[in-house]
Amino acid sequence: MIHTENLTRIFRRKKEAPITAVEDLSLDVRRGEVFGFLGPNGAGKTTTIRMLTCLIRPTKGEAVVNGYRVGEQNQAIRRTVGILTESPGFYERLSAAYNLRFYAKLYGVEDVDGQVEKHLRMMGLWKRRDDEVGSFSKGMRQKLALARALIHEPDIVFLDEPTAALDPEAAHMVREFIASMREMGRTIFLCTHNLDEADRLCDRIAVFRTRLLIVDSPANLRRRLFGRQVVFHLRQARPDLVAAIEPLPYVQEARFIDNKLLLRVDEPEQHNPDIIRLLVERGADIQFVGELRHRLEDVYLQLMQENQP
């Protein structure tokens, strides 16, 4: 659906050193997936979206979006993608319906009134269709921006910080809508600083800091960076148990935190019964067993620390 190869953007400034915003980005985004694009402020995420939606030209490299080549078939790309920018702009003194009709006509939508009604109803804005957009709250404007991004029924939707500065109710609505777009088969390219949101919504995640650092599913990223950690909650700490557990070939690490025995284990489902038997034989009182689930934030911060500029 999206393919890039060595995609690069360098901003050149008079009498100042050039700035490389995106360097040698090579990635593939699959049809129908929610693809998270994570990185700190200034990492080049918005620049990447602007290149993929043909708003700015790459300095070098190649990109193909929905079968069309960036730089050669820009108009076709613009017709097949929708974009929600971080700070969407509208004609403030015009109504919500008029704003959508205007953009629908720019996209060449055939049933303009039908599409406007459909998307305003979808976003719960139909009753406010004749109100000036300048009177809308932040959440309502974000809903309207989503409607605008979808008015021409695009195959790919680029979302740049879609829940930024929204209240919990509006943010929840946007997340639910992203999930529903995936069910419709749309491809979602999502830039967000909300790592919990990315963890819940994204099929795969790219961590990016001018250069691509890693791409994988949230679950695989946790395993790659932290392995799988099983927590045995005991009635009391028994440091001597660490010496008994460490020699096991499938245990990579063993340590106590208070009365919790933390083990990094290969294939816990297979080996946990053996570990439990050994602990019981050594007189340990096991209260319950669970798996330590690292947050995506832990993965992200670890990668940022390992890749300091």
C-alpha positions as CSV (number, residue, x, y, z in Angstrom):
1,M,0.0,0.0,0.0
2,I,2.9,2.3,0.9
3,H,6.5,1.6,-0.1
4,T,9.4,3.9,0.4
5,E,13.1,3.4,-0.5
6,N,15.8,5.7,0.8
7,L,13.3,8.5,1.1
8,T,15.1,11.7,2.2
9,R,14.2,15.3,2.7
10,I,16.8,18.0,3.3
11,F,15.8,21.6,4.0
12,R,18.4,24.0,2.7
13,R,18.6,27.5,4.2
14,K,20.5,30.6,3.1
15,K,23.8,31.1,5.0
16,E,22.9,28.2,7.4
17,A,23.7,24.5,7.4
18,P,21.1,22.3,5.8
19,I,18.8,20.3,8.0
20,T,18.1,16.6,7.2
21,A,14.6,16.0,8.4
22,V,14.2,12.5,7.0
23,E,17.1,10.3,6.0
24,D,17.0,7.1,3.9
25,L,13.6,6.0,5.1
26,S,12.7,2.5,3.7
27,L,9.5,0.9,4.9
28,D,6.4,-1.0,3.7
29,V,2.9,-0.4,5.0
30,R,0.4,-3.2,4.3
31,R,-3.1,-2.8,3.0
32,G,-5.7,-2.6,5.8
33,E,-3.4,-2.2,8.7
34,V,-3.1,0.6,11.3
35,F,0.6,1.6,11.1
36,G,2.0,3.6,13.9
37,F,4.8,6.1,13.2
38,L,6.4,7.2,16.5
39,G,9.2,9.6,17.4
40,P,10.0,12.7,19.4
41,N,9.2,16.2,18.3
42,G,11.3,17.2,15.3
43,A,12.0,13.6,14.3
44,G,10.6,14.1,10.8
45,K,7.2,12.4,11.2
46,T,5.1,15.3,9.8
47,T,7.7,15.8,7.0
48,T,7.3,12.1,6.1
49,I,3.5,12.5,5.8
50,R,3.9,15.7,3.7
51,M,6.1,13.8,1.3
52,L,3.8,10.8,1.1
53,T,0.8,13.0,0.4
54,C,2.7,15.0,-2.2
55,L,2.6,18.3,-0.3
56,I,6.4,18.6,-0.5
57,R,9.0,16.9,-2.7
58,P,11.6,14.4,-1.5
59,T,15.2,15.5,-1.9
60,K,16.0,11.9,-3.0
61,G,14.7,8.4,-2.8
62,E,11.4,6.8,-4.0
63,A,7.9,6.3,-2.6
64,V,4.9,4.5,-4.0
65,V,1.5,5.2,-2.4
66,N,-1.5,3.0,-3.4
67,G,0.3,2.0,-6.6
68,Y,1.2,5.6,-7.6
69,R,4.7,7.0,-7.7
70,V,5.4,10.1,-5.7
71,G,6.8,12.9,-8.0
72,E,5.2,11.4,-11.1
73,Q,1.6,10.7,-10.2
74,N,0.9,13.2,-7.5
75,Q,-2.6,14.1,-8.5
76,A,-3.6,10.4,-8.4
77,I,-2.1,10.1,-4.9
78,R,-3.9,13.1,-3.6
79,R,-7.2,11.7,-4.9
80,T,-6.7,8.4,-3.1
81,V,-5.5,9.6,0.3
82,G,-7.1,11.5,3.2
83,I,-5.1,13.5,5.7
84,L,-5.8,14.9,9.1
85,T,-3.1,17.4,10.1
86,E,-2.2,18.2,13.7
87,S,-3.8,21.6,13.4
88,P,-6.6,21.4,10.8
89,G,-7.7,24.7,9.4
90,F,-11.2,25.6,8.2
91,Y,-13.1,28.6,6.9
92,E,-14.2,29.8,10.3
93,R,-17.1,31.9,9.2
94,L,-18.7,29.2,7.0
95,S,-20.9,26.4,8.3
96,A,-19.7,22.8,8.8
97,A,-21.7,21.6,5.8
98,Y,-20.4,24.4,3.6
99,N,-16.8,23.6,4.5
100,L,-17.3,19.9,3.6
101,R,-19.2,20.7,0.4
102,F,-16.3,22.9,-0.6
103,Y,-13.7,20.2,-0.1
104,A,-15.9,17.5,-1.6
105,K,-16.1,19.5,-4.8
106,L,-12.3,19.9,-4.9
107,Y,-12.0,16.1,-4.7
108,G,-14.5,15.6,-7.5
109,V,-17.0,13.8,-5.3
110,E,-20.1,12.9,-7.3
111,D,-22.9,12.9,-4.6
112,V,-21.6,15.9,-2.7
113,D,-24.7,16.4,-0.5
114,G,-25.1,12.7,0.2
115,Q,-21.4,12.4,1.3
116,V,-21.6,15.6,3.4
117,E,-24.7,14.3,5.2
118,K,-23.2,10.8,5.6
119,H,-20.0,12.0,7.3
120,L,-21.6,14.7,9.4
121,R,-24.0,12.1,10.8
122,M,-21.2,9.6,11.3
123,M,-19.4,12.2,13.4
124,G,-22.5,13.3,15.3
125,L,-22.4,16.8,13.8
126,W,-25.5,16.7,11.6
127,K,-27.5,18.9,14.0
128,R,-24.7,21.5,14.0
129,R,-24.3,21.4,10.2
130,D,-25.4,25.0,9.7
131,D,-23.3,26.5,12.5
132,E,-20.2,28.4,11.8
133,V,-17.1,26.3,12.4
134,G,-15.6,29.1,14.4
135,S,-18.1,28.3,17.2
136,F,-17.0,24.7,17.4
137,S,-15.1,23.2,20.3
138,K,-11.7,21.5,19.8
139,G,-13.3,18.1,19.8
140,M,-16.0,19.1,17.3
141,R,-13.4,20.6,15.0
142,Q,-11.4,17.3,15.1
143,K,-14.5,15.4,14.2
144,L,-15.1,17.7,11.3
145,A,-11.5,17.3,10.2
146,L,-11.9,13.6,10.2
147,A,-15.1,14.0,8.1
148,R,-13.1,16.1,5.7
149,A,-10.3,13.6,5.5
150,L,-12.9,10.9,4.6
151,I,-15.3,12.8,2.4
152,H,-13.9,11.3,-0.9
153,E,-13.7,7.7,0.6
154,P,-9.9,7.4,0.4
155,D,-8.1,4.1,0.5
156,I,-5.3,5.5,2.8
157,V,-5.8,7.9,5.7
158,F,-2.9,9.8,7.3
159,L,-3.6,11.0,10.8
160,D,-1.1,13.4,12.5
161,E,-1.8,13.5,16.3
162,P,-5.5,12.9,15.9
163,T,-6.3,13.0,19.6
164,A,-3.9,15.8,20.7
165,A,-5.5,18.2,23.2
166,L,-8.8,16.4,23.1
167,D,-10.8,15.7,26.2
168,P,-11.2,12.0,27.2
169,E,-14.6,11.6,25.6
170,A,-13.6,13.1,22.2
171,A,-10.3,11.2,22.2
172,H,-12.2,7.9,22.8
173,M,-14.5,8.7,19.9
174,V,-11.6,9.3,17.6
175,R,-9.9,6.0,18.7
176,E,-13.2,4.1,18.2
177,F,-13.5,5.6,14.7
178,I,-9.9,4.6,13.8
179,A,-10.7,1.1,14.8
180,S,-13.9,1.1,12.7
181,M,-11.9,2.4,9.7
182,R,-9.6,-0.6,10.0
183,E,-12.6,-2.8,9.9
184,M,-13.7,-1.1,6.7
185,G,-10.3,-2.1,5.1
186,R,-8.8,1.3,5.1
187,T,-5.0,1.7,5.6
188,I,-4.2,4.1,8.5
189,F,-0.9,5.8,8.9
190,L,-0.9,7.1,12.4
191,C,1.5,9.6,14.0
192,T,1.0,10.0,17.7
193,H,2.7,10.8,21.0
194,N,0.1,8.8,22.9
195,L,1.9,5.5,23.3
196,D,-1.0,3.8,25.0
197,E,-3.2,4.8,22.1
198,A,-0.6,3.4,19.6
199,D,-0.3,0.2,21.6
200,R,-4.1,-0.4,21.5
201,L,-4.7,0.6,17.9
202,C,-1.6,-0.3,15.8
203,D,-0.9,-3.6,14.1
204,R,2.7,-2.5,13.6
205,I,4.8,0.3,14.8
206,A,7.9,2.2,13.4
207,V,10.1,4.1,15.8
208,F,11.7,6.9,14.0
209,R,14.3,9.6,14.7
210,T,15.2,11.2,11.4
211,R,16.3,7.6,10.5
212,L,14.1,4.5,11.0
213,L,15.1,2.6,14.1
214,I,12.9,-0.4,14.2
215,V,9.6,-1.8,12.8
216,D,7.5,-4.5,14.3
217,S,4.3,-5.3,16.2
218,P,4.0,-3.9,19.7
219,A,4.1,-7.4,21.2
220,N,7.2,-8.4,19.2
221,L,9.0,-5.2,20.1
222,R,8.5,-6.0,23.8
223,R,9.9,-9.5,23.3
224,R,12.9,-8.2,21.3
225,L,13.9,-5.6,23.9
226,F,12.8,-7.2,27.1
227,G,12.1,-10.9,26.5
228,R,9.2,-12.5,28.4
229,Q,9.2,-12.0,32.2
230,V,7.2,-14.2,34.5
231,V,6.4,-13.0,38.0
232,F,6.0,-15.5,40.9
233,H,4.4,-13.9,43.9
234,L,5.6,-15.6,47.0
235,R,4.4,-15.3,50.6
236,Q,7.9,-14.2,51.5
237,A,11.2,-13.4,49.7
238,R,13.6,-16.3,49.5
239,P,16.9,-15.1,47.9
240,D,18.2,-18.7,48.0
241,L,15.7,-19.6,45.3
242,V,17.6,-17.5,42.8
243,A,20.6,-19.8,43.0
244,A,18.3,-22.8,42.5
245,I,16.5,-21.3,39.4
246,E,19.4,-19.6,37.6
247,P,21.1,-22.9,36.3
248,L,17.9,-23.9,34.4
249,P,18.8,-23.5,30.6
250,Y,15.6,-21.7,29.7
251,V,15.9,-19.1,32.4
252,Q,17.8,-16.0,31.2
253,E,17.6,-14.0,34.4
254,A,16.3,-14.4,38.0
255,R,15.9,-11.7,40.7
256,F,13.8,-10.7,43.6
257,I,11.8,-7.5,44.0
258,D,10.3,-7.5,47.5
259,N,8.5,-10.9,47.6
260,K,8.2,-11.2,43.8
261,L,10.5,-13.5,42.0
262,L,11.1,-12.2,38.4
263,L,12.3,-14.6,35.8
264,R,13.1,-14.0,32.2
265,V,12.0,-17.2,30.6
266,D,12.1,-18.8,27.1
267,E,8.6,-20.1,26.2
268,P,7.0,-19.7,29.7
269,E,3.9,-21.7,28.7
270,Q,6.2,-24.8,28.3
271,H,8.5,-24.2,31.2
272,N,6.4,-22.6,34.0
273,P,5.1,-26.0,35.3
274,D,8.7,-27.2,35.8
275,I,9.6,-24.0,37.6
276,I,6.6,-24.2,39.8
277,R,7.4,-27.8,40.8
278,L,11.0,-26.8,41.6
279,L,9.9,-23.8,43.8
280,V,7.4,-26.0,45.7
281,E,10.0,-28.7,46.3
282,R,12.3,-25.9,47.8
283,G,9.5,-24.9,50.2
284,A,8.3,-21.7,48.4
285,D,4.7,-20.6,49.1
286,I,3.4,-19.5,45.7
287,Q,0.5,-17.1,45.9
288,F,0.0,-16.6,42.2
289,V,1.9,-16.4,38.9
290,G,1.6,-13.7,36.2
291,E,3.5,-12.3,33.2
292,L,5.1,-8.9,33.4
293,R,3.8,-6.9,30.5
294,H,6.1,-4.0,29.6
295,R,4.3,-0.9,28.3
296,L,5.1,0.4,24.8
297,E,6.4,3.5,26.6
298,D,9.2,1.3,28.1
299,V,10.1,0.0,24.6
300,Y,10.1,3.6,23.2
301,L,12.2,5.1,25.9
302,Q,14.7,2.2,25.7
303,L,15.1,2.8,21.9
304,M,15.4,6.5,22.4
305,Q,18.1,6.0,25.0
306,E,20.0,3.6,22.8
307,N,19.9,6.0,19.8
308,Q,20.8,9.4,21.3
309,P,21.8,11.8,18.6
